[in-house]
Amino acid sequence: ASIQNSALERFKILMQFVGIEQPPTEIECFSAIRSLYANNEPDIAVIDIGAISTKLYIARKGLLMRMYRIRAGGAIATKRISEVLEVSFDKAEEMKYAANKQDAKFSDLKRAHNSSYDRAFREFNQVLREYEQKAATKFSAVYVSGGGALFPGTDSYLKESLGREVILVNPFSKVAYPAFMEDTMRTIGPSFTVALGAALRVFE
C-alpha cells in the first residue's frame, strides 16, 4: 500500500486548496473492506486486481486479519499480451480494454492475459484453504475487485482457479443512485471499490 511522496504532497496541496487542512489518509485494504463488509457475513475474502499487483485481503467482522500481495496486475498482463501476440504495449493495452468474447482473437488474448495471474491465484487458493482450516471457518464466496477484474471472463477464471464461488463486487450497492444508472454502476463497480470505501469513512 505504498505511495510516492510526490503524489502524497500533491494530494495534500489539493486538499488544502479546497479548505481541508488535515486530509485523512488510509491504506487501501481498509477502504476496500469497508466498501464490501456486511454485518451478516463475519468472514470475507477480497482479491483486488490492480495495475502492478494483486492483493488478497481476509477480514473478520470488518477487521483485517491477513493481507497478501503478489506482483501480478493489469500492466503486467498487458506486457504479457504484447509479448505473446507480438504487438506494441500500447496496442496490447488497447486490445485488452476492447476485449470481446465474440472476437476471433479473444481466445489467444485471454490465454496470454490469464497466464499473468496463474501463480497469484494458485497461491491465494492455498492461503484461503489454510486460513479456513486454522480459523475453523468457510468463505461462502470470494469477492473480486479492481480495474483488472473488468477483463471479460476474469471472474470465471478465478472461480476455476479457486474452486469456489466468485462475486464481482458492486460497492455502489451501499449508496443511492438513479435507477437508469444501474447497468453502468455494476460495470464500473469493481474499479471504484477502494474509492467508495474511502468516501464512506466519514460516515463511521
C-alpha positions in Angstrom: 0.0 0.0 0.0 2.9 2.3 -0.7 2.5 5.7 -2.4 5.1 8.0 -3.9 5.9 11.1 -1.7 5.3 13.4 -4.7 1.8 12.1 -5.2 1.1 12.4 -1.5 2.3 16.0 -1.5 0.1 16.9 -4.5 -2.9 15.3 -2.7 -2.2 17.4 0.5 -1.9 20.6 -1.6 -5.2 19.8 -3.3 -7.0 19.2 0.0 -5.6 22.5 1.4 -6.8 24.3 -1.7 -10.4 23.2 -1.0 -10.1 24.0 2.7 -9.3 20.7 4.3 -6.2 21.3 6.4 -5.7 17.7 7.7 -6.9 15.4 4.9 -7.5 11.8 6.0 -5.3 9.1 4.5 -5.8 5.3 4.7 -4.2 2.1 3.5 -6.3 0.9 0.5 -7.1 -2.5 2.1 -9.2 -0.8 4.8 -11.2 1.1 2.2 -11.8 -2.0 0.2 -13.1 -3.9 3.2 -15.3 -1.1 4.3 -17.0 -0.9 0.9 -17.8 -4.6 0.9 -18.3 -5.7 4.5 -21.8 -6.6 5.6 -22.8 -7.4 9.2 -24.4 -10.7 8.1 -21.1 -12.0 6.8 -18.5 -12.5 9.6 -15.6 -13.5 7.3 -14.9 -12.2 3.8 -12.1 -12.6 1.3 -11.3 -10.0 -1.3 -9.0 -10.3 -4.3 -8.1 -6.8 -5.6 -6.6 -6.9 -9.1 -4.6 -3.7 -9.5 -2.3 -2.3 -12.2 1.0 -3.6 -10.7 0.0 -6.1 -8.0 -2.9 -8.3 -7.0 -3.8 -8.4 -3.3 -5.7 -10.8 -1.1 -7.5 -9.4 1.9 -9.1 -11.6 4.6 -11.3 -9.8 7.1 -13.2 -11.0 10.1 -16.1 -8.8 11.4 -14.7 -5.9 9.4 -11.2 -6.2 10.8 -8.2 -7.1 8.5 -6.8 -10.5 9.5 -4.5 -11.3 6.6 -3.1 -9.4 3.6 -1.0 -10.9 0.7 0.4 -9.1 -2.3 1.8 -10.7 -5.4 3.4 -8.8 -8.4 0.7 -9.6 -11.0 -1.5 -6.9 -12.3 -3.0 -5.2 -15.3 0.2 -3.6 -16.6 2.0 -6.9 -16.3 -0.9 -8.6 -18.2 -0.6 -6.0 -20.9 3.1 -6.7 -21.2 2.4 -10.4 -21.5 -0.2 -9.8 -24.2 2.3 -7.6 -26.0 5.0 -10.4 -26.0 2.7 -13.3 -26.9 0.8 -11.5 -29.7 3.8 -9.6 -30.9 2.3 -6.2 -30.7 3.3 -2.9 -29.0 2.5 -2.3 -25.4 0.0 0.4 -26.4 -1.7 -1.8 -28.9 -1.9 -4.6 -26.3 -3.5 -2.2 -23.8 -6.0 -1.2 -26.4 -6.8 -4.8 -27.2 -7.2 -5.6 -23.5 -9.7 -2.9 -22.9 -11.6 -3.6 -26.1 -11.7 -7.4 -25.4 -14.9 -9.1 -26.6 -15.7 -12.8 -26.2 -17.1 -12.8 -29.8 -13.8 -11.6 -31.3 -11.9 -14.2 -33.3 -8.6 -13.4 -31.5 -10.2 -13.4 -28.0 -9.0 -17.0 -27.2 -5.3 -16.0 -27.7 -5.8 -12.7 -25.9 -7.5 -14.5 -22.9 -4.8 -17.1 -22.7 -2.0 -14.5 -22.6 -3.9 -12.4 -20.1 -4.8 -15.2 -17.7 -1.2 -16.6 -17.7 -0.1 -13.5 -15.9 -2.2 -14.4 -12.9 -1.7 -18.2 -12.7 0.8 -18.1 -9.9 -1.0 -15.4 -7.9 -4.3 -17.3 -7.9 -2.7 -20.6 -7.0 -1.0 -19.1 -4.0 -4.2 -17.3 -2.9 -6.1 -20.6 -3.1 -3.6 -22.1 -0.7 -3.8 -19.2 1.6 -7.6 -19.3 1.7 -7.6 -23.1 2.5 -5.0 -22.7 5.2 -6.9 -19.8 6.8 -10.2 -21.7 6.7 -8.6 -24.7 8.4 -6.9 -22.7 11.2 -9.9 -20.4 11.8 -12.5 -23.2 11.5 -14.5 -21.1 9.0 -15.6 -21.3 5.4 -15.8 -18.4 3.0 -19.2 -18.5 1.1 -17.5 -16.7 -1.8 -14.5 -14.6 -2.7 -15.1 -11.0 -3.8 -13.0 -9.7 -6.7 -12.4 -6.0 -7.3 -10.1 -3.6 -9.0 -9.7 -2.5 -12.6 -8.1 -5.8 -13.6 -11.4 -7.6 -12.7 -13.1 -6.0 -15.7 -11.4 -8.1 -18.3 -14.1 -10.5 -19.7 -14.2 -13.9 -18.0 -11.9 -12.9 -15.1 -14.5 -14.0 -12.6 -14.9 -17.4 -14.3 -11.2 -17.9 -14.5 -10.8 -17.1 -10.8 -13.7 -19.4 -9.9 -12.0 -22.2 -11.7 -8.6 -21.5 -10.1 -10.0 -21.3 -6.5 -12.7 -23.9 -6.8 -15.3 -21.7 -5.1 -17.9 -19.0 -5.9 -16.5 -15.7 -7.0 -18.5 -12.4 -6.9 -17.6 -9.3 -9.0 -18.1 -6.6 -6.4 -20.6 -3.8 -6.7 -19.7 -1.3 -4.0 -22.3 1.1 -5.2 -24.9 -1.1 -3.6 -24.2 0.8 -0.4 -25.2 4.1 -1.8 -28.2 5.6 -3.6 -28.2 6.4 -7.3 -30.7 6.8 -10.2 -32.2 3.5 -11.4 -31.2 4.3 -15.0 -27.5 4.1 -14.0 -27.8 0.5 -12.6 -26.0 -1.2 -15.5 -23.3 1.4 -15.6 -22.7 1.2 -11.8 -22.4 -2.6 -12.0 -20.0 -2.4 -14.9 -17.6 0.1 -13.3 -18.1 -1.0 -9.7 -15.0 -3.2 -9.3 -12.7 -0.3 -10.2 -14.3 2.0 -7.6 -14.2 -0.3 -4.6 -11.3 1.5 -2.8 -12.5 5.0 -3.7 -16.0 4.4 -2.4 -14.8 2.7 0.7 -12.6 5.7 1.4 -15.5 8.0 0.9 -17.7 6.0 3.3 -15.1 6.5 6.1 -16.6 9.9 7.1 -19.9 8.2 7.9 -18.4 5.9 10.5 
